[in-house]
Amino acid sequence: MVRKSAAKTHAASESHTAPASESTTGQAQRVIKKYPNRRLYDTATSSYVTLSEIKQLVMQGQTFVVRDAKSGEDLTRNLLLQIILEEESAGAPMFTEAVLANIIRFYGHAMQGHMGAYLESNLQSLMLMQSKMGHQSQNIMSQMQEQMQKQTAQFLNAFGLKP
């Protein structure tokens, strides 16, 4: 028990002395510290959090950065990938093996730098359409999915990759 409270006190004191990161909007960004024991400490709430609580922050659209408590290294991408991996393993996966294989094929390819922007753009378009229409029609979503598949196939074919 003493060890937990000492770790929490140590982490809390660090949160007050460490400068807060700033997001692109200029607001102080929420900082999550990852300790060597794999525990995650939310400096905004002065409490330890779980991976599922981090997922909730993502779902709520909150911005945050995950930093290694010792080195200060940014671990945000690693943690987000870990959440995706757990989601993919836990039920109905979103990505088929073919999709994952095609993503892997882009690593080291001349188009690697463009693939992230392409996927981000398509996801933003999908989210915009979803917010505009709500959950009105499954037909509209299937039409959008077909359109995205066509665009992806054209994109891959333009660079000599198999869809």
C-alpha positions as CSV (number, residue, x, y, z in Angstrom):
1,M,0.0,0.0,0.0
2,V,2.8,2.4,0.9
3,R,4.4,1.7,-2.5
4,K,1.2,2.6,-4.4
5,S,0.7,5.9,-2.5
6,A,4.4,6.8,-2.9
7,A,4.2,6.1,-6.6
8,K,1.0,8.2,-6.9
9,T,2.6,11.0,-4.8
10,H,5.7,10.9,-7.0
11,A,3.6,10.9,-10.2
12,A,1.4,13.7,-8.9
13,S,4.5,15.8,-8.0
14,E,5.8,15.2,-11.5
15,S,2.6,16.4,-13.1
16,H,2.9,19.7,-11.4
17,T,6.5,20.3,-12.3
18,A,6.4,19.1,-15.9
19,P,5.3,21.6,-18.4
20,A,2.0,20.7,-20.2
21,S,2.3,20.0,-23.9
22,E,0.3,22.3,-26.1
23,S,-2.1,21.1,-28.8
24,T,-2.3,22.6,-32.2
25,T,-5.2,24.8,-30.9
26,G,-2.9,26.3,-28.3
27,Q,-4.7,24.8,-25.3
28,A,-2.9,22.7,-22.7
29,Q,-2.9,19.1,-23.9
30,R,-3.8,16.3,-21.5
31,V,-0.7,14.3,-20.6
32,I,-0.8,10.6,-19.8
33,K,2.5,9.3,-18.4
34,K,3.4,5.7,-18.9
35,Y,5.6,4.2,-16.2
36,P,8.0,1.2,-16.5
37,N,5.5,-1.0,-14.7
38,R,3.1,-0.3,-17.6
39,R,0.8,1.8,-15.5
40,L,-0.7,4.9,-17.1
41,Y,-1.1,8.1,-15.1
42,D,-3.4,10.9,-16.2
43,T,-1.9,14.1,-15.0
44,A,-5.2,16.0,-15.6
45,T,-7.1,13.8,-13.1
46,S,-4.1,12.8,-10.9
47,S,-5.1,9.2,-11.1
48,Y,-4.0,6.0,-12.8
49,V,-6.1,5.0,-15.8
50,T,-6.6,1.9,-17.8
51,L,-6.4,1.3,-21.5
52,S,-10.2,1.2,-21.8
53,E,-10.3,4.6,-20.1
54,I,-7.8,5.9,-22.7
55,K,-10.1,4.4,-25.4
56,Q,-13.0,6.4,-23.9
57,L,-10.9,9.6,-24.2
58,V,-10.5,8.8,-27.9
59,M,-14.2,8.1,-28.3
60,Q,-15.0,11.4,-26.7
61,G,-12.7,13.3,-29.1
62,Q,-10.4,14.5,-26.3
63,T,-6.8,15.2,-27.3
64,F,-4.0,13.8,-25.3
65,V,-0.4,12.8,-25.5
66,V,1.2,9.7,-23.9
67,R,4.7,10.2,-22.6
68,D,7.3,7.8,-21.2
69,A,7.6,8.9,-17.6
70,K,11.4,8.6,-17.6
71,S,12.5,9.6,-21.1
72,G,9.6,11.9,-22.1
73,E,9.4,10.0,-25.4
74,D,6.0,10.3,-27.1
75,L,4.2,6.9,-26.9
76,T,0.8,8.1,-28.2
77,R,0.9,6.2,-31.5
78,N,2.1,3.0,-29.7
79,L,-0.8,3.2,-27.3
80,L,-3.4,3.9,-30.0
81,L,-2.1,0.9,-32.0
82,Q,-2.4,-1.2,-28.8
83,I,-6.0,-0.2,-28.5
84,I,-6.6,-1.1,-32.2
85,L,-4.9,-4.4,-31.7
86,E,-7.1,-5.2,-28.7
87,E,-10.2,-4.2,-30.5
88,E,-9.3,-6.3,-33.6
89,S,-8.6,-9.3,-31.3
90,A,-11.8,-8.9,-29.2
91,G,-14.7,-9.5,-31.5
92,A,-15.6,-8.6,-35.0
93,P,-12.5,-7.2,-36.6
94,M,-12.7,-4.1,-38.8
95,F,-9.7,-5.0,-41.0
96,T,-9.6,-8.1,-43.1
97,E,-6.3,-9.9,-43.6
98,A,-6.2,-8.5,-47.2
99,V,-6.5,-5.0,-45.9
100,L,-3.8,-5.5,-43.4
101,A,-1.5,-7.1,-46.0
102,N,-2.1,-4.2,-48.3
103,I,-1.2,-1.7,-45.6
104,I,2.0,-3.6,-44.9
105,R,2.9,-3.5,-48.6
106,F,2.9,0.3,-48.5
107,Y,5.7,0.3,-45.9
108,G,8.9,1.1,-47.9
109,H,6.9,1.8,-51.0
110,A,7.3,5.2,-52.7
111,M,3.7,6.0,-51.8
112,Q,4.1,5.3,-48.0
113,G,4.0,9.0,-47.2
114,H,0.8,9.5,-49.1
115,M,-1.1,6.4,-47.8
116,G,-1.6,7.9,-44.3
117,A,-3.0,11.1,-45.7
118,Y,-5.2,9.1,-48.1
119,L,-6.7,7.0,-45.4
120,E,-7.1,10.0,-43.1
121,S,-9.0,11.9,-45.8
122,N,-11.3,9.0,-46.5
123,L,-12.0,8.4,-42.8
124,Q,-12.8,12.1,-42.3
125,S,-15.2,12.0,-45.3
126,L,-16.9,8.9,-43.9
127,M,-17.2,10.5,-40.5
128,L,-18.6,13.7,-42.0
129,M,-21.2,11.8,-44.0
130,Q,-22.1,9.8,-40.9
131,S,-22.6,12.9,-38.8
132,K,-24.7,14.6,-41.5
133,M,-27.0,11.7,-42.0
134,G,-26.9,10.1,-38.6
135,H,-27.8,6.5,-38.8
136,Q,-30.6,7.0,-41.4
137,S,-29.8,4.3,-43.9
138,Q,-27.7,1.2,-44.2
139,N,-28.0,1.6,-48.0
140,I,-26.2,4.9,-48.0
141,M,-23.4,3.4,-45.9
142,S,-23.0,0.5,-48.3
143,Q,-22.9,2.9,-51.2
144,M,-20.2,4.9,-49.5
145,Q,-18.3,1.7,-48.8
146,E,-18.5,0.7,-52.4
147,Q,-17.3,4.1,-53.5
148,M,-14.3,4.0,-51.1
149,Q,-13.4,0.5,-52.4
150,K,-13.5,1.7,-56.0
151,Q,-11.3,4.7,-55.1
152,T,-8.9,2.5,-53.2
153,A,-8.6,0.0,-56.1
154,Q,-7.9,2.9,-58.5
155,F,-5.3,4.3,-56.1
156,L,-3.6,0.9,-55.8
157,N,-3.8,0.2,-59.5
158,A,-2.3,3.6,-60.3
159,F,0.9,2.5,-58.5
160,G,1.0,-1.0,-59.7
161,L,-0.3,-2.6,-56.5
162,K,-2.9,-5.3,-56.3
163,P,-6.1,-4.3,-54.5
